[in-house]
Amino acid sequence: MKINVGFGRSTAQKAVSSANKHYLDWSKEHNINSIKTLADYYNVKHNDSKRYALLQGYVKAVNKGDISPLIGFDLYEIKAKEIKDELVGLKISNDINYEITDFSTHFIDRVLGQTSTSHEGMRLGTTIEQLKDSIANPRKLTEPYYVPVKKGRITYLDKRQNIVSDNCSVVISITDNRLIQTTAFKE
């Protein structure tokens, strides 16, 4: 008597086909056009950690309703590049005097916002120009404060400070020189 353990060719093909279909449905639902196939997705996941972190941040923001899937992952990546090119490297002069070296995906979500004009219960986006102006010409810098942050199983205290200008506020992690979030003021 022969016992067959594992998948036969037909079963394996059905599993692959099902996984590919699930990925296509998921990517369409989230408006991810630049990562076309499941194989491309796994390539990004295993070989491009920065892009994969952006993808995870984008999907989380869409799922939470922080941004619309109509924005699309392509625009999300473009906005991340703009932030990197225009804001990373700027120096904040205060008692601590530090340089911005990074930004969170949550910061990208807040820059994009939920709407471009004021609507009740929806968050406005913030322009790169407003952010540059806030960093260069703060109207007020709050006293530094600490926020518990969990990374994996470790929790640490992240030292933060708010920069307030006429158009928006910006939260910066002094601990790791990262832009954390921004809030545009209503028009």
C-alpha positions in Angstrom: 0.0 0.0 0.0 1.4 3.4 -1.1 0.7 6.4 1.2 0.9 9.8 -0.5 2.0 12.5 1.9 2.0 16.1 0.9 0.6 18.0 -2.0 0.2 16.6 -5.5 0.8 18.8 -8.5 -2.9 19.7 -8.9 -3.3 20.7 -5.2 -0.1 22.8 -5.3 -1.2 24.6 -8.4 -4.6 25.3 -6.8 -2.9 26.7 -3.7 -0.6 29.0 -5.7 -3.5 30.2 -7.9 -5.6 30.9 -4.7 -2.7 32.8 -3.1 -2.1 34.9 -6.3 -5.9 35.7 -6.5 -6.0 36.7 -2.9 -3.0 39.0 -3.4 -4.5 40.6 -6.5 -7.8 41.3 -4.6 -5.9 42.7 -1.6 -3.7 44.9 -3.7 -6.7 46.2 -5.7 -8.6 46.9 -2.5 -5.6 48.9 -1.2 -4.8 50.5 -4.6 -1.3 49.1 -4.8 -0.4 49.2 -8.5 3.4 49.2 -8.4 3.8 45.8 -6.8 1.9 43.8 -9.4 2.2 40.2 -8.3 2.6 38.1 -5.2 6.2 37.3 -6.3 6.9 41.1 -6.5 5.4 41.5 -3.0 7.6 38.8 -1.6 10.6 40.3 -3.4 9.9 43.7 -1.7 9.3 42.0 1.7 12.5 40.1 1.7 14.9 42.3 -0.3 13.8 45.9 0.2 13.1 46.6 3.9 12.6 50.3 3.5 10.0 50.0 0.8 8.3 47.2 2.7 8.1 49.4 5.8 6.5 52.1 3.6 4.0 49.5 2.3 3.2 48.3 5.8 2.7 51.9 7.0 0.5 52.6 4.0 -1.7 49.6 4.5 -2.1 50.3 8.2 -3.1 53.9 7.5 -5.7 52.8 4.8 -7.1 50.1 7.1 -7.4 52.6 10.0 -9.0 55.2 7.8 -6.2 57.7 8.3 -5.8 58.0 4.6 -8.0 57.0 1.6 -7.0 54.1 -0.6 -7.7 56.5 -3.5 -4.4 58.1 -2.7 -2.7 54.9 -3.8 0.7 53.4 -2.7 2.4 55.1 -5.7 1.5 58.6 -4.4 2.4 57.5 -0.8 5.9 56.6 -2.1 6.2 59.9 -3.9 5.3 61.8 -0.8 7.8 59.8 1.3 10.5 60.8 -1.2 9.5 64.4 -1.0 9.7 64.4 2.8 13.1 62.7 2.6 14.4 65.1 0.0 12.9 68.3 1.5 12.8 67.8 5.2 15.4 65.3 6.2 18.6 67.1 6.9 17.0 70.3 8.1 18.3 71.6 11.4 16.2 72.7 14.3 17.9 75.3 16.4 17.0 75.4 20.1 18.7 74.5 23.3 19.3 71.0 22.0 20.2 71.9 18.4 19.5 68.8 16.3 19.2 67.7 12.7 16.2 65.7 11.3 17.5 62.4 10.1 14.3 60.3 9.5 10.5 60.3 9.6 7.8 57.8 10.6 5.2 56.4 8.2 2.6 58.0 10.5 4.2 61.4 9.5 3.5 60.6 5.9 -0.2 59.8 6.7 -0.5 63.2 8.5 1.1 65.1 5.7 -1.4 63.6 3.2 -4.3 64.0 5.6 -7.9 62.9 5.0 -9.0 66.0 3.1 -7.6 69.1 1.3 -10.3 71.4 2.6 -11.9 71.7 6.0 -14.6 69.1 6.7 -16.0 68.3 10.1 -14.3 65.3 11.7 -11.6 65.0 8.9 -8.0 65.9 9.2 -6.4 68.4 6.8 -3.2 67.5 5.0 0.0 69.6 5.5 2.2 70.9 2.6 5.9 70.5 2.5 6.2 74.3 2.4 4.2 74.7 5.6 6.4 72.1 7.3 9.7 73.7 6.1 8.4 77.1 7.4 7.4 75.6 10.7 10.8 74.0 11.2 12.7 77.2 10.1 10.4 79.7 11.8 8.8 78.2 14.9 6.4 80.4 16.7 6.7 78.2 19.8 8.7 75.2 20.9 7.1 73.2 23.7 9.1 71.9 26.6 10.5 68.4 25.8 8.4 65.5 27.1 8.6 61.7 27.2 6.3 59.2 25.5 6.5 55.4 26.1 7.2 53.6 22.8 7.1 49.9 22.3 9.4 48.2 19.8 8.8 44.5 19.8 9.0 43.4 23.5 11.0 46.5 24.6 9.4 49.7 25.8 11.5 52.8 26.0 10.9 56.5 26.7 11.1 58.6 23.6 11.9 62.3 24.2 9.8 64.5 22.0 9.1 68.2 21.3 6.4 70.1 19.5 7.1 72.8 17.0 4.2 75.2 16.5 3.9 77.7 13.7 1.1 79.7 12.2 0.0 76.9 9.9 0.7 73.6 11.7 2.4 71.8 14.5 5.1 69.2 14.1 6.1 66.5 16.7 9.7 65.5 16.6 11.5 62.7 18.4 14.6 64.2 20.0 15.7 60.7 20.9 16.2 59.6 17.3 15.7 62.9 15.3 12.6 61.6 13.6 9.5 63.5 12.4 6.6 61.8 14.2 3.5 63.6 13.1 2.1 66.9 12.0 -1.3 68.6 12.4 -2.5 71.4 10.0 -4.5 74.2 11.6 -8.0 74.7 10.2 -8.3 77.3 7.5 
